[in-house]
Amino acid sequence: MKKFLWIGIFLLVSITNGQTKNFQLSTHVLDITEGKPGAKIQISLERYEKEHNNWVLVKTSKTDENGRISNFLPTSQNNEGVYKLIFHTKPYFKNKGVNSFYPYIEIPFEINDQSHYHVPITVSPYGYSTYRGS
C-alpha cells in the first residue's frame, strides 16, 4: 500500500513540475494592503515588434487564488524579445471597494536567453514594486 502511495505522490509532483517547466514566463501578485495574494487580477502580456514599432497582444489571463500565472510563453518556441506585463489593477481594487491611483501597471522587460523569467509584483492602491524573481 505504501508503495502505491509513494508512486502517486511522485506522479503528482512530476506532473506539477512538468507543467511549470513547459513555460518560460510566470508572475505573482501580492496585495500588500492585505498581505494576501492578488487573486483574479487580469494580466495582459504584450510583445514589442520593432519592425512595426508597436505592441502586440500575446495572451491575457487572470491570476489564480494564489495570485499566480505560471503559463506564459511556452518553452517550445523562441521567446527572445521585449515584452510587457500589464496588470489591470483598477477593477481589482474597485471590486474590493477601494479607490486606486493606478488604473493599470505596465512592467516592460527583455527576454534574452532560454532561462525562466519570473516577474512578481507587490501592489497597493497607491504604489507597487517589482523585480526579477526566480
Rosetta constraint file for C-alpha pairs under 8 A:
AtomPair CA 1 CA 5 HARMONIC 6.45 0.50
AtomPair CA 2 CA 6 HARMONIC 6.22 0.50
AtomPair CA 3 CA 7 HARMONIC 6.23 0.50
AtomPair CA 4 CA 8 HARMONIC 6.08 0.50
AtomPair CA 5 CA 9 HARMONIC 6.24 0.50
AtomPair CA 6 CA 10 HARMONIC 6.05 0.50
AtomPair CA 7 CA 11 HARMONIC 6.14 0.50
AtomPair CA 8 CA 12 HARMONIC 6.17 0.50
AtomPair CA 9 CA 13 HARMONIC 6.16 0.50
AtomPair CA 10 CA 14 HARMONIC 6.02 0.50
AtomPair CA 11 CA 15 HARMONIC 6.04 0.50
AtomPair CA 12 CA 16 HARMONIC 6.14 0.50
AtomPair CA 13 CA 17 HARMONIC 6.03 0.50
AtomPair CA 14 CA 18 HARMONIC 5.80 0.50
AtomPair CA 15 CA 19 HARMONIC 6.24 0.50
AtomPair CA 16 CA 20 HARMONIC 6.83 0.50
AtomPair CA 17 CA 21 HARMONIC 6.27 0.50
AtomPair CA 18 CA 22 HARMONIC 6.45 0.50
AtomPair CA 19 CA 23 HARMONIC 7.44 0.50
AtomPair CA 20 CA 70 HARMONIC 6.31 0.50
AtomPair CA 20 CA 71 HARMONIC 6.88 0.50
AtomPair CA 21 CA 75 HARMONIC 7.72 0.50
AtomPair CA 22 CA 71 HARMONIC 7.83 0.50
AtomPair CA 22 CA 74 HARMONIC 5.72 0.50
AtomPair CA 22 CA 75 HARMONIC 5.36 0.50
AtomPair CA 22 CA 76 HARMONIC 7.40 0.50
AtomPair CA 23 CA 70 HARMONIC 7.08 0.50
AtomPair CA 23 CA 71 HARMONIC 5.39 0.50
AtomPair CA 23 CA 72 HARMONIC 5.96 0.50
AtomPair CA 23 CA 73 HARMONIC 5.40 0.50
AtomPair CA 23 CA 74 HARMONIC 4.30 0.50
AtomPair CA 23 CA 75 HARMONIC 5.02 0.50
AtomPair CA 23 CA 116 HARMONIC 7.75 0.50
AtomPair CA 24 CA 71 HARMONIC 7.73 0.50
AtomPair CA 24 CA 72 HARMONIC 6.67 0.50
AtomPair CA 24 CA 73 HARMONIC 5.50 0.50
AtomPair CA 24 CA 74 HARMONIC 6.05 0.50
AtomPair CA 24 CA 75 HARMONIC 5.43 0.50
AtomPair CA 24 CA 114 HARMONIC 7.47 0.50
AtomPair CA 24 CA 115 HARMONIC 6.87 0.50
AtomPair CA 24 CA 116 HARMONIC 4.70 0.50
AtomPair CA 24 CA 117 HARMONIC 6.03 0.50
AtomPair CA 25 CA 70 HARMONIC 6.64 0.50
AtomPair CA 25 CA 71 HARMONIC 6.77 0.50
AtomPair CA 25 CA 72 HARMONIC 5.00 0.50
AtomPair CA 25 CA 73 HARMONIC 5.83 0.50
AtomPair CA 25 CA 116 HARMONIC 6.04 0.50
AtomPair CA 25 CA 117 HARMONIC 4.88 0.50
AtomPair CA 25 CA 118 HARMONIC 5.76 0.50
AtomPair CA 25 CA 119 HARMONIC 7.73 0.50
AtomPair CA 26 CA 68 HARMONIC 7.48 0.50
AtomPair CA 26 CA 69 HARMONIC 5.62 0.50
AtomPair CA 26 CA 70 HARMONIC 4.25 0.50
AtomPair CA 26 CA 71 HARMONIC 6.33 0.50
AtomPair CA 26 CA 72 HARMONIC 6.01 0.50
AtomPair CA 26 CA 117 HARMONIC 6.49 0.50
AtomPair CA 26 CA 118 HARMONIC 4.81 0.50
AtomPair CA 26 CA 119 HARMONIC 6.36 0.50
AtomPair CA 27 CA 68 HARMONIC 5.77 0.50
AtomPair CA 27 CA 69 HARMONIC 5.43 0.50
AtomPair CA 27 CA 70 HARMONIC 6.41 0.50
AtomPair CA 27 CA 118 HARMONIC 5.47 0.50
AtomPair CA 27 CA 119 HARMONIC 4.78 0.50
AtomPair CA 27 CA 120 HARMONIC 4.97 0.50
AtomPair CA 27 CA 121 HARMONIC 7.62 0.50
AtomPair CA 28 CA 37 HARMONIC 7.89 0.50
AtomPair CA 28 CA 38 HARMONIC 8.00 0.50
AtomPair CA 28 CA 63 HARMONIC 7.69 0.50
AtomPair CA 28 CA 66 HARMONIC 7.98 0.50
AtomPair CA 28 CA 67 HARMONIC 5.39 0.50
AtomPair CA 28 CA 68 HARMONIC 4.38 0.50
AtomPair CA 28 CA 69 HARMONIC 6.51 0.50
AtomPair CA 28 CA 118 HARMONIC 7.97 0.50
AtomPair CA 28 CA 119 HARMONIC 6.91 0.50
AtomPair CA 28 CA 120 HARMONIC 4.55 0.50
AtomPair CA 28 CA 121 HARMONIC 6.26 0.50
AtomPair CA 29 CA 37 HARMONIC 5.89 0.50
AtomPair CA 29 CA 38 HARMONIC 5.05 0.50
AtomPair CA 29 CA 39 HARMONIC 7.74 0.50
AtomPair CA 29 CA 63 HARMONIC 7.78 0.50
AtomPair CA 29 CA 67 HARMONIC 5.00 0.50
AtomPair CA 29 CA 68 HARMONIC 6.49 0.50
AtomPair CA 29 CA 120 HARMONIC 5.97 0.50
AtomPair CA 29 CA 121 HARMONIC 5.06 0.50
AtomPair CA 29 CA 122 HARMONIC 5.77 0.50
AtomPair CA 29 CA 123 HARMONIC 7.16 0.50
AtomPair CA 30 CA 35 HARMONIC 6.87 0.50
AtomPair CA 30 CA 36 HARMONIC 5.85 0.50
AtomPair CA 30 CA 37 HARMONIC 4.41 0.50
AtomPair CA 30 CA 38 HARMONIC 5.16 0.50
AtomPair CA 30 CA 67 HARMONIC 6.64 0.50
AtomPair CA 30 CA 121 HARMONIC 6.40 0.50
AtomPair CA 30 CA 122 HARMONIC 4.71 0.50
AtomPair CA 30 CA 123 HARMONIC 6.23 0.50
AtomPair CA 31 CA 35 HARMONIC 5.71 0.50
AtomPair CA 31 CA 36 HARMONIC 5.46 0.50
AtomPair CA 31 CA 37 HARMONIC 5.70 0.50
AtomPair CA 31 CA 38 HARMONIC 5.25 0.50
AtomPair CA 31 CA 122 HARMONIC 5.85 0.50
AtomPair CA 31 CA 123 HARMONIC 5.00 0.50
AtomPair CA 31 CA 124 HARMONIC 5.91 0.50
AtomPair CA 32 CA 36 HARMONIC 6.77 0.50
AtomPair CA 32 CA 122 HARMONIC 6.20 0.50
AtomPair CA 32 CA 123 HARMONIC 5.93 0.50
AtomPair CA 32 CA 124 HARMONIC 5.81 0.50
AtomPair CA 33 CA 123 HARMONIC 7.74 0.50
AtomPair CA 33 CA 124 HARMONIC 5.61 0.50
AtomPair CA 33 CA 125 HARMONIC 7.96 0.50
AtomPair CA 37 CA 65 HARMONIC 7.11 0.50
AtomPair CA 37 CA 66 HARMONIC 5.30 0.50
AtomPair CA 37 CA 67 HARMONIC 4.61 0.50
AtomPair CA 38 CA 63 HARMONIC 7.22 0.50
AtomPair CA 38 CA 65 HARMONIC 7.57 0.50
AtomPair CA 38 CA 66 HARMONIC 7.15 0.50
AtomPair CA 38 CA 67 HARMONIC 4.59 0.50
AtomPair CA 39 CA 62 HARMONIC 7.82 0.50
AtomPair CA 39 CA 63 HARMONIC 5.38 0.50
AtomPair CA 39 CA 64 HARMONIC 5.49 0.50
AtomPair CA 39 CA 65 HARMONIC 4.74 0.50
AtomPair CA 39 CA 66 HARMONIC 6.18 0.50
AtomPair CA 39 CA 67 HARMONIC 4.56 0.50
AtomPair CA 39 CA 68 HARMONIC 7.74 0.50
AtomPair CA 40 CA 62 HARMONIC 5.16 0.50
AtomPair CA 40 CA 63 HARMONIC 4.78 0.50
AtomPair CA 40 CA 64 HARMONIC 5.89 0.50
AtomPair CA 40 CA 65 HARMONIC 6.85 0.50
AtomPair CA 40 CA 67 HARMONIC 7.15 0.50
AtomPair CA 40 CA 92 HARMONIC 7.51 0.50
AtomPair CA 41 CA 62 HARMONIC 5.18 0.50
AtomPair CA 41 CA 63 HARMONIC 5.32 0.50
AtomPair CA 41 CA 67 HARMONIC 7.65 0.50
AtomPair CA 41 CA 87 HARMONIC 7.08 0.50
AtomPair CA 41 CA 88 HARMONIC 6.50 0.50
AtomPair CA 41 CA 89 HARMONIC 6.81 0.50
AtomPair CA 41 CA 91 HARMONIC 7.97 0.50
AtomPair CA 41 CA 92 HARMONIC 5.94 0.50
AtomPair CA 42 CA 60 HARMONIC 7.02 0.50
AtomPair CA 42 CA 61 HARMONIC 5.71 0.50
AtomPair CA 42 CA 62 HARMONIC 4.29 0.50
AtomPair CA 42 CA 63 HARMONIC 6.62 0.50
AtomPair CA 42 CA 87 HARMONIC 6.31 0.50
AtomPair CA 42 CA 88 HARMONIC 5.50 0.50
AtomPair CA 42 CA 89 HARMONIC 7.82 0.50
AtomPair CA 43 CA 60 HARMONIC 5.68 0.50
AtomPair CA 43 CA 61 HARMONIC 5.50 0.50
AtomPair CA 43 CA 62 HARMONIC 5.89 0.50
AtomPair CA 43 CA 63 HARMONIC 7.49 0.50
AtomPair CA 43 CA 85 HARMONIC 6.58 0.50
AtomPair CA 43 CA 86 HARMONIC 5.42 0.50
AtomPair CA 43 CA 87 HARMONIC 4.68 0.50
AtomPair CA 43 CA 88 HARMONIC 6.06 0.50
AtomPair CA 44 CA 57 HARMONIC 7.20 0.50
AtomPair CA 44 CA 58 HARMONIC 7.63 0.50
AtomPair CA 44 CA 59 HARMONIC 5.87 0.50
AtomPair CA 44 CA 60 HARMONIC 4.26 0.50
AtomPair CA 44 CA 61 HARMONIC 6.51 0.50
AtomPair CA 44 CA 85 HARMONIC 5.71 0.50
AtomPair CA 44 CA 86 HARMONIC 5.02 0.50
AtomPair CA 44 CA 87 HARMONIC 6.76 0.50
AtomPair CA 45 CA 57 HARMONIC 6.13 0.50
AtomPair CA 45 CA 58 HARMONIC 5.50 0.50
AtomPair CA 45 CA 59 HARMONIC 5.32 0.50
AtomPair CA 45 CA 60 HARMONIC 6.20 0.50
AtomPair CA 45 CA 72 HARMONIC 7.97 0.50
AtomPair CA 45 CA 83 HARMONIC 7.00 0.50
AtomPair CA 45 CA 84 HARMONIC 5.85 0.50
AtomPair CA 45 CA 85 HARMONIC 4.69 0.50
AtomPair CA 45 CA 86 HARMONIC 6.38 0.50
AtomPair CA 46 CA 55 HARMONIC 5.95 0.50
AtomPair CA 46 CA 56 HARMONIC 5.26 0.50
AtomPair CA 46 CA 57 HARMONIC 4.37 0.50
AtomPair CA 46 CA 58 HARMONIC 5.19 0.50
AtomPair CA 46 CA 59 HARMONIC 7.19 0.50
AtomPair CA 46 CA 83 HARMONIC 5.52 0.50
AtomPair CA 46 CA 84 HARMONIC 5.37 0.50
AtomPair CA 46 CA 85 HARMONIC 6.55 0.50
AtomPair CA 46 CA 86 HARMONIC 7.92 0.50
AtomPair CA 47 CA 55 HARMONIC 5.50 0.50
AtomPair CA 47 CA 56 HARMONIC 5.29 0.50
AtomPair CA 47 CA 57 HARMONIC 6.52 0.50
AtomPair CA 47 CA 58 HARMONIC 6.53 0.50
AtomPair CA 47 CA 81 HARMONIC 7.25 0.50
AtomPair CA 47 CA 82 HARMONIC 5.93 0.50
AtomPair CA 47 CA 83 HARMONIC 4.33 0.50
AtomPair CA 47 CA 84 HARMONIC 6.56 0.50
AtomPair CA 48 CA 53 HARMONIC 7.21 0.50
AtomPair CA 48 CA 54 HARMONIC 5.87 0.50
AtomPair CA 48 CA 55 HARMONIC 4.49 0.50
AtomPair CA 48 CA 56 HARMONIC 6.38 0.50
AtomPair CA 48 CA 81 HARMONIC 7.31 0.50
AtomPair CA 48 CA 82 HARMONIC 5.47 0.50
AtomPair CA 48 CA 83 HARMONIC 5.86 0.50
AtomPair CA 49 CA 53 HARMONIC 5.69 0.50
AtomPair CA 49 CA 54 HARMONIC 5.51 0.50
AtomPair CA 49 CA 55 HARMONIC 6.03 0.50
AtomPair CA 49 CA 56 HARMONIC 7.09 0.50
AtomPair CA 50 CA 54 HARMONIC 6.93 0.50
AtomPair CA 59 CA 72 HARMONIC 7.52 0.50
AtomPair CA 61 CA 69 HARMONIC 7.52 0.50
AtomPair CA 62 CA 69 HARMONIC 7.12 0.50
AtomPair CA 63 CA 67 HARMONIC 4.85 0.50
AtomPair CA 63 CA 68 HARMONIC 4.86 0.50
AtomPair CA 63 CA 69 HARMONIC 5.29 0.50
AtomPair CA 64 CA 68 HARMONIC 5.42 0.50
AtomPair CA 64 CA 69 HARMONIC 6.69 0.50
AtomPair CA 73 CA 77 HARMONIC 7.90 0.50
AtomPair CA 73 CA 79 HARMONIC 6.89 0.50
AtomPair CA 75 CA 79 HARMONIC 7.66 0.50
AtomPair CA 75 CA 114 HARMONIC 7.74 0.50
AtomPair CA 78 CA 114 HARMONIC 7.88 0.50
AtomPair CA 79 CA 111 HARMONIC 6.88 0.50
AtomPair CA 79 CA 114 HARMONIC 7.78 0.50
AtomPair CA 80 CA 110 HARMONIC 7.43 0.50
AtomPair CA 80 CA 111 HARMONIC 4.88 0.50
AtomPair CA 80 CA 112 HARMONIC 5.03 0.50
AtomPair CA 80 CA 113 HARMONIC 6.38 0.50
AtomPair CA 80 CA 114 HARMONIC 7.84 0.50
AtomPair CA 81 CA 110 HARMONIC 5.70 0.50
AtomPair CA 81 CA 111 HARMONIC 5.36 0.50
AtomPair CA 81 CA 112 HARMONIC 6.51 0.50
AtomPair CA 82 CA 108 HARMONIC 7.19 0.50
AtomPair CA 82 CA 109 HARMONIC 5.88 0.50
AtomPair CA 82 CA 110 HARMONIC 4.38 0.50
AtomPair CA 82 CA 111 HARMONIC 6.36 0.50
AtomPair CA 83 CA 108 HARMONIC 5.63 0.50
AtomPair CA 83 CA 109 HARMONIC 5.53 0.50
AtomPair CA 83 CA 110 HARMONIC 6.08 0.50
AtomPair CA 83 CA 111 HARMONIC 7.66 0.50
AtomPair CA 84 CA 106 HARMONIC 6.29 0.50
AtomPair CA 84 CA 107 HARMONIC 5.16 0.50
AtomPair CA 84 CA 108 HARMONIC 3.98 0.50
AtomPair CA 84 CA 109 HARMONIC 6.03 0.50
AtomPair CA 85 CA 105 HARMONIC 7.97 0.50
AtomPair CA 85 CA 106 HARMONIC 5.68 0.50
AtomPair CA 85 CA 107 HARMONIC 5.20 0.50
AtomPair CA 85 CA 108 HARMONIC 6.52 0.50
AtomPair CA 86 CA 104 HARMONIC 6.54 0.50
AtomPair CA 86 CA 105 HARMONIC 5.56 0.50
AtomPair CA 86 CA 106 HARMONIC 4.49 0.50
AtomPair CA 86 CA 107 HARMONIC 6.50 0.50
AtomPair CA 87 CA 104 HARMONIC 5.42 0.50
AtomPair CA 87 CA 105 HARMONIC 5.06 0.50
AtomPair CA 87 CA 106 HARMONIC 6.44 0.50
AtomPair CA 88 CA 92 HARMONIC 7.25 0.50
AtomPair CA 88 CA 103 HARMONIC 6.50 0.50
AtomPair CA 88 CA 104 HARMONIC 4.47 0.50
AtomPair CA 88 CA 105 HARMONIC 6.70 0.50
AtomPair CA 89 CA 93 HARMONIC 6.27 0.50
AtomPair CA 89 CA 102 HARMONIC 6.86 0.50
AtomPair CA 89 CA 103 HARMONIC 5.65 0.50
AtomPair CA 89 CA 104 HARMONIC 5.06 0.50
AtomPair CA 89 CA 105 HARMONIC 7.07 0.50
AtomPair CA 90 CA 94 HARMONIC 5.90 0.50
AtomPair CA 90 CA 99 HARMONIC 7.85 0.50
AtomPair CA 90 CA 100 HARMONIC 6.33 0.50
AtomPair CA 90 CA 102 HARMONIC 6.64 0.50
AtomPair CA 90 CA 103 HARMONIC 4.37 0.50
AtomPair CA 90 CA 104 HARMONIC 6.31 0.50
AtomPair CA 91 CA 95 HARMONIC 5.96 0.50
AtomPair CA 91 CA 103 HARMONIC 7.81 0.50
AtomPair CA 92 CA 96 HARMONIC 6.74 0.50
AtomPair CA 93 CA 97 HARMONIC 6.39 0.50
AtomPair CA 93 CA 98 HARMONIC 5.16 0.50
AtomPair CA 93 CA 99 HARMONIC 6.52 0.50
AtomPair CA 93 CA 100 HARMONIC 6.54 0.50
AtomPair CA 93 CA 125 HARMONIC 6.97 0.50
AtomPair CA 94 CA 98 HARMONIC 5.33 0.50
AtomPair CA 94 CA 99 HARMONIC 6.28 0.50
AtomPair CA 94 CA 100 HARMONIC 7.76 0.50
AtomPair CA 98 CA 125 HARMONIC 7.36 0.50
AtomPair CA 99 CA 125 HARMONIC 6.67 0.50
AtomPair CA 100 CA 124 HARMONIC 7.92 0.50
AtomPair CA 100 CA 125 HARMONIC 4.22 0.50
AtomPair CA 100 CA 126 HARMONIC 5.96 0.50
AtomPair CA 101 CA 125 HARMONIC 6.03 0.50
AtomPair CA 101 CA 126 HARMONIC 5.27 0.50
AtomPair CA 101 CA 127 HARMONIC 7.88 0.50
AtomPair CA 102 CA 125 HARMONIC 7.16 0.50
AtomPair CA 102 CA 126 HARMONIC 6.91 0.50
AtomPair CA 102 CA 127 HARMONIC 7.84 0.50
AtomPair CA 111 CA 117 HARMONIC 7.63 0.50
AtomPair CA 116 CA 134 HARMONIC 7.40 0.50
AtomPair CA 117 CA 132 HARMONIC 7.07 0.50
AtomPair CA 117 CA 133 HARMONIC 7.14 0.50
AtomPair CA 117 CA 134 HARMONIC 6.78 0.50
AtomPair CA 118 CA 132 HARMONIC 5.88 0.50
AtomPair CA 118 CA 133 HARMONIC 4.91 0.50
AtomPair CA 118 CA 134 HARMONIC 5.52 0.50
AtomPair CA 119 CA 130 HARMONIC 6.99 0.50
AtomPair CA 119 CA 131 HARMONIC 6.25 0.50
AtomPair CA 119 CA 132 HARMONIC 5.16 0.50
AtomPair CA 119 CA 133 HARMONIC 5.82 0.50
AtomPair CA 120 CA 130 HARMONIC 5.83 0.50
AtomPair CA 120 CA 131 HARMONIC 6.41 0.50
AtomPair CA 120 CA 132 HARMONIC 6.95 0.50
AtomPair CA 120 CA 133 HARMONIC 6.42 0.50
AtomPair CA 121 CA 128 HARMONIC 6.85 0.50
AtomPair CA 121 CA 129 HARMONIC 5.63 0.50
AtomPair CA 121 CA 130 HARMONIC 4.49 0.50
AtomPair CA 121 CA 131 HARMONIC 7.19 0.50
AtomPair CA 122 CA 128 HARMONIC 5.43 0.50
AtomPair CA 122 CA 129 HARMONIC 5.30 0.50
AtomPair CA 122 CA 130 HARMONIC 6.51 0.50
AtomPair CA 123 CA 127 HARMONIC 6.01 0.50
AtomPair CA 123 CA 128 HARMONIC 4.42 0.50
AtomPair CA 123 CA 129 HARMONIC 6.78 0.50
AtomPair CA 124 CA 128 HARMONIC 6.19 0.50
